[in-house]
Each structure stands twice: as C-alpha cells, then as structure tokens.
Amino acid sequence: MTEEESNNREPEQCLPNNTDTHTNIILDNVVSEHASTDKEVTLSEASSFTPGTNVKADGMGTIDGVSVVSLETFIVGRRFHDEVELWQGAEISVLRDPENVNDANVLLTDSGSSHMLGFLPRELAEHLSPLIDKFYIKIEGSVTSLPNSSSGVVPIRISCHQLMQEGEMDDNNRQLLCSSWGNCLHVVEDINRFPPYKEKYQHNFIIMIHEVLKHEAHLFDDDEKRFLELFDSLPDDSQRLLIRLYTRKGPWFRMANVSYPEISDSNNAIEELHDAGYVCLFQSKGPSKCEVDEVMNALTVLELRQIPMLPSMLLERSGICVRVSCTADLLLWRVQRLFFLNGEQDLSSFLLVDLGLVKYPNYTCNTSLPIFRNRNDLLAYEEALDVAEMMDQSLDANDLDTVMRCIEISDDSMSSSCKNISQTPFPDAATFLSCFTASWVYSKVVTLGVSFFECEQRYGDAVRLLKGLLKRITCDGRRGYWTLRLSIDLEHMGYINESLLVAEEGLLDPWVRAGSKLALQKRVLRLGKPPRRWKTPSFAKSINRSIKEVHVMGRPLNCETGMKIRFYGYDGEQCGVEQLALQHYAEEGGWKGVHAESGIWLTIFGLVMWDVIFADIPNVFRTKFQTAPLDLNTDRFYMERESLIEAHLQKICEGMAEEILIKSWQSHEGMACRGVNWERHSLTDLRAAVLCIGGSCLVSLCRHLAQDYRSWSSGMPDLLIWRFRGGETDGGEAKLVEVKSARDRLSEQQRAWLLLLMDCGFAVEVCKVSPMPPSI
C-alpha cells in the first residue's frame, strides 16, 4: 500500500469528522524500557493551566522543570502492520510533518521509526500543532486499551510536555497558550462524549438530540426529557436499529427483514427498544384493525393474494413486525425539526456533509433569543403544522370537506389569537422569527383557502378571508398579493367602487411591492376612469411606458394547441423559443448569453455579496446546516446590515465587482449558498457578465435584492446577453431579454421587473418568437 493510499484509507470505525485522515496527527509505535513517571493534569484542572508551575496537590506540576498536561483521546485512521504487535501500555510519540502540503497540522513520526499507527482526531490536531510549533510542546503517550479489530480505533493517553519556560514568554504568548489549552480540552471533552467507535449516522443522531436538549430543554416536559435522555444509555445495537427504523419509510417492518451489518443482534436490540418504549410490536396479542391495515403494506402482492383478510393469517404470513412507537416518533420528529428549523432537512444532511457532497459556509451561530418562548408556543406551532399538512393532502385528494375544515380551523385560530405577526414576542430586530409562530402557519393555510374559494367561484368567502388576513397581519410581504386578490374578487362580485378603493389604499401600503404594486396601479387606471375618478394618477405615465420589442421568425416543429411550441434552430437542431432567441442574438449581433431567468442574477448576488450574507449578525444563524441567514427574505436583512451593505456596494460601484467575484468564487467554490448555482454558471461567463453589466447597474440590482429579496428573487427576464466592444479592456454592454411566443404575454411581475431594470439603467427588450407562415 502506498503512503497516499494509506493516508486516504478510512478506518473501520471512527468519528464522522475524522475520515479525512491526512489532516490529523500521525502517531508512532515506540517501545521503551522505562515507564513514564510524569505528574498528570486532569481535564478540569488543565483549564487553569499556568506555564512553569511547580508540583501542586491538585495534580498540576512539572517534571524536571517541565510543565505537563495529560489528555485522553484516540488513534483514528489507524495503519496496521503485521510485524507490529500492539499491546496495552505500548508507548507512542507524536511528531510534526512539515512537508505535508494537504494540511499544515499533520504530524509525522520520527524518521528513525519504521511504523505509523495512525492519527489523532483532526479537531485536536488543529490546536495541538500550533502548540508544538510555537511553544515547543513534546507529546508522548501510551495505549490504554486494545480495539476489537486491527482497523479499530485505539484509545490512548498522551502527555504534553511544555519545554518553553514562563520567563521566555510575553503576556500575549501566555494568553495564547492558555487559550490553546482550553480549546484542546473542549475538543477532548467532545471526543469522549461521542467516541469514534460510533457509526457516523449514530454519532450524528446523538449530536442532534444533545444539541436540542442543551438549547431547547424548556420545550420538553420532564417525561419527554427522560425519554430522550434514555437513548444515551441504550446499547449501540439498539441505538443503531432505532435510527435505521426511524429513517426508513414504514411504519411497519418485518423483523425477518430487519438486518444490518453493523448490528450484531437485531432481535435482542428489538427487545431492548421495546422495553424502553421506543418501538411497538405487531404479534398475536390482539392486533387492532388499524395495525392490520398498516402491516398489510409490509406484505408482497403475492402474499396478499394468497390470504384472506384475517389478523391471524396475516400474522402467520408476516411474522412479528416492528415499528417506531408513537411517542418516539413524535419526540424524534420534534428534535429533528428544532435542530434543522425546517421540514425539508433531516439526518441525510449529516450524511451529505460526511461524504463531502455538500459543504456549508463558515459563519457564526450567535443566538440570544429563543425561537419558542415556552412549550405552549411550540405545541401551538406543531398543531398548526399538522393542519397545514392536512390541508395540502386534502387539496391533492380533492377532499373538499377536510379542506373546508382546515380553512375554518385556521381562520378561527387566527381570529381568537387577537394578535398579528408584528405583535410577536420577538423584538423588532428579530421579527423574521415570526415564521415559527402558529399564526404565520395558519395564515398560509388561509391563503390557500382563498385560492380554493376563487377556483370554486365563491368570491364572497374569498373576500371574507382576505379582509381577515389584511386586518390581522399588518407587516408582511404577502400583503401585496392579498390586496390584489381582494380587489379582483370584489370586482367579480360587482363591487367596482370598493374594488377601486382597495386598490388605491393598497398603493399607500409600504408592504405592497413589485408586481403586485404594478398590478394595482393598472387596476386603478382602468377602474378609475371618469366619472369615478377625474384626476389622472401621477404614476400613469411611468407604468404605461413602452418596452422595446423585437420579432424573430422560426421554423416550427409543432404548432398544436395546448403544446409548447418547438422550433428548428439555426443549426438545424430542435430547440425552444429561448434557445432560438439566443441563436438569433448571436447571429445578428455577436451576443453571448445564457437562458437562466433569475438564476444567474441570484448567483452573482450570492457571490459578490457573500461576506454580507454570512456576516456575524445575532440570531440569524442557528444551525450549521443553513445556506442563508434566517432574515434574508425580510426587510430586517438590509436594515441590520445597512452600513455594511452600502460600504460593499460602494466598492462595486468603484469597479471592484470582478475582483470581488473572483475572490469569492475561489474562496467558497462548491459551498451551499441560497441562489448560487456552481454547476450551471461558469466563472468565465460570470466575469464577462459582471464586466459588461457595469458597476452602476449591478449596484442597483444588488441593493434591490438586499432590501427585498423575497419580492425580487423571481420574475427576471429569460435571457442575459452580453458582448465586448473590442476586447475586455474596451468595455462591453449587456441586455436583458424576455422571450415570448406568439401566444404569450408579460405577467405583471415580469413587466414590473422590466420597468425597474429600465429605471436602473439596463437595456431591456421583449423578443417575440413567431412561427413562419406555411408558405415560407
């Protein structure tokens, strides 16, 4: 095995974060005739470690004037050699590897040694390596116990000897030394809490439970906390099996099919989980009708055909089945949601990180406010989520009775709460956390109810719901949509004057923006003609501006009604209208570009504003699995960072956009950031686009997104095209193009975007693609 292969070899069992073994400390097997007699410093004592101290009763001390600290850890990524015999008490030494280009913290064995045993955990190596370099720390140790297999992790105790004396340090170095020791101790405590012999998914699951109980314990009652804490005391097999069952689609599983290579005794694990209340069993002791129906899903179609629907015969076919208990399912679901703060992420997020498939940005989780004040707030939020899920399922199943019930429950709950989202327990700077309230969830259900009633042409019911939403929720970006729908539904009912009044009042609402605002302006102009209104509104001239149009003829592949038209491109290949338009601009004017709609703009925004997006702002980063701050979709994003944003935009205005873009790409390539698509857009295209767009236009667009990301992150024109006048040094120009087929027209949001972009200085146009007449 080569050294490179050995460095990349993953141990049989190790910490999830230590699979990259070449980033750690390498240990050497050293045979010594003399046992160490050094005094040892315990973890709790070492936190107050002071260089140069003499022997004390608390265990801190020196040996021949040398300060010593003892730590317990593991060897991971172990390299095992047939000629090396490992035994309890075998001595080891730790040395640096200055030639390793992959990681500055790697330590290599003495050149006189012939064998390596492995590495210290990466997190510990990151803090110990600088101590070795700066303070001449010498590290030795011994094996404390033997692993079960040749590739298993090896528990060790290491003694860190500080060779630099107190008199040789200044105050800054003393402070740095104490801080570094403290970091080492915290890492060791975490390692000992989550030993590396845990499976990766097991380790991640334990972390999730521990973190939630650490920060959100007030949201669980005593019985629930005891139940979750009991998980730590379960044997490894039981822990692993529960996680396996919880993450599978069930609910019931045949025990005959429950088998995993890392679980030595599944039957025993099932019994232990059953005794602890984590799973339920389906067996001959009077199964319920519900259980019978659910367990039937565990059988094959052939087995179902062979038996009548009798519980006893079903059991005979299925054997004993197991499922996660209702209590465990509820509490683990709650833990998972509190940990990730959404319903999309789950334990697979850990796996994606462990495998290197997803890498999250570096940011600081600085939290001072709880998301839920108390258990009652959490339970109300969970109940609202249940109603929202029931609403979605009922709409899909066309279960009108349940849909009506969900709308009624949500509207009544909002009415009885007598408070709107702006009156949450959060201070003004943290109103973005309002999305974690029951009222906010119910407002989404009611909004779906509006669409449902409109489809049923029950406009009176839709108007009632919309008026309730606008009355109760005074600060929300959805007010524009609600106001527009209210005006339209009132017109459907024949209440023209009221519809006009609603539209006029909506234009005075600061929360009515973007496409909704433009649509209301157009309604005011249309409904407010004399004799209803004699005065022409001031915005009439602005919204009636013409937008340049170009027309392209294409050879259609199909022209069937109801189907999206396909064309033959300039190269003879089949393509859509957007690709045909790109070919037209390339042929006619030498333009290059992409069909990306809002995608390329969100990518540019994410990259050039990266440092702003992931700035250290309290309470907006609460987990290590976020792709954006929690307040990005709210007004608070700009308000909390105004000085930082404007200073950054000034650099872009001064011509530094390309430099910022390149630096951000090189520093963060591949990291998950909302809106950034690393695969779809190359750095070459992004650089060209930024250069041709120009600083002034780019600043205007970035400012709009920073001020109202929710409203302006969709609806951008289909194409962004650009071209250089001569070379890159001669400057260039860019154009945004909305492509429409002959039967399509601009939406209000699209027209709002085009008018805004014109105000920002962009060149915009609409490209209409029409099929050639048959005679051509």
HELIX and SHEET records of a PDB file:
HELIX    1   1 GLU A    3  ASN A    8  1                                   6    
HELIX    2   2 PRO A   16  ASN A   18  5                                   3    
HELIX    3   3 THR A   21  THR A   23  5                                   3    
HELIX    4   4 LEU A   43  ALA A   46  1                                   4    
HELIX    5   5 ARG A  122  PHE A  135  1                                  14    
HELIX    6   6 GLU A  166  GLU A  168  5                                   3    
HELIX    7   7 ASP A  171  ARG A  193  1                                  23    
HELIX    8   8 LYS A  200  HIS A  215  1                                  16    
HELIX    9   9 ALA A  217  LEU A  219  5                                   3    
HELIX   10  10 ASP A  222  SER A  233  1                                  12    
HELIX   11  11 ASP A  236  TYR A  246  1                                  11    
HELIX   12  12 MET A  255  ASN A  257  5                                   3    
HELIX   13  13 SER A  266  ALA A  276  1                                  11    
HELIX   14  14 LYS A  289  VAL A  295  1                                   7    
HELIX   15  15 MET A  296  ALA A  298  5                                   3    
HELIX   16  16 VAL A  301  GLN A  306  1                                   6    
HELIX   17  17 PRO A  311  SER A  318  1                                   8    
HELIX   18  18 CYS A  326  PHE A  340  1                                  15    
HELIX   19  19 SER A  348  ASP A  354  1                                   7    
HELIX   20  20 ARG A  375  ALA A  397  1                                  23    
HELIX   21  21 LEU A  400  SER A  417  1                                  18    
HELIX   22  22 ILE A  421  GLN A  423  5                                   3    
HELIX   23  23 ASP A  428  PHE A  436  5                                   9    
HELIX   24  24 ALA A  438  CYS A  455  1                                  18    
HELIX   25  25 TYR A  459  ARG A  472  1                                  14    
HELIX   26  26 ARG A  479  HIS A  492  1                                  14    
HELIX   27  27 ILE A  496  GLY A  506  1                                  11    
HELIX   28  28 ALA A  514  LEU A  527  1                                  14    
HELIX   29  29 ALA A  540  ILE A  543  1                                   4    
HELIX   30  30 VAL A  577  GLY A  589  1                                  13    
HELIX   31  31 GLY A  599  VAL A  608  1                                  10    
HELIX   32  32 TRP A  610  ILE A  613  1                                   4    
HELIX   33  33 ARG A  636  LYS A  651  1                                  16    
HELIX   34  34 ILE A  652  MET A  656  3                                   5    
HELIX   35  35 ALA A  657  HIS A  668  1                                  12    
HELIX   36  36 LEU A  683  ILE A  693  1                                  11    
HELIX   37  37 GLY A  695  GLN A  707  1                                  13    
HELIX   38  38 TYR A  709  TRP A  712  1                                   4    
HELIX   39  39 GLU A  728  ASP A  730  5                                   3    
HELIX   40  40 GLU A  748  ASP A  759  1                                  12    
SHEET    1   A 7 GLY A  61  ILE A  63  0                                        
SHEET    2   A 7 VAL A  66  ILE A  75 -1                                        
SHEET    3   A 7 VAL A 154  GLN A 162 -1                                        
SHEET    4   A 7 ILE A 137  VAL A 143 -1                                        
SHEET    5   A 7 GLU A  91  VAL A  94 -1                                        
SHEET    6   A 7 ILE A  25  VAL A  30 -1                                        
SHEET    7   A 7 MET A 116  LEU A 120 -1                                        
SHEET    1   B 3 PHE A 253  ARG A 254  0                                        
SHEET    2   B 3 CYS A 321  VAL A 324 -1                                        
SHEET    3   B 3 VAL A 279  PHE A 282 -1                                        
SHEET    1   C 7 GLN A 574  CYS A 575  0                                        
SHEET    2   C 7 PHE A 567  TYR A 568 -1                                        
SHEET    3   C 7 GLU A 549  PRO A 556 -1                                        
SHEET    4   C 7 ALA A 763  PRO A 771  1                                        
SHEET    5   C 7 GLY A 732  SER A 741  1                                        
SHEET    6   C 7 LEU A 719  PHE A 724 -1                                        
SHEET    7   C 7 LYS A 592  HIS A 595 -1                                        
END                                                                             
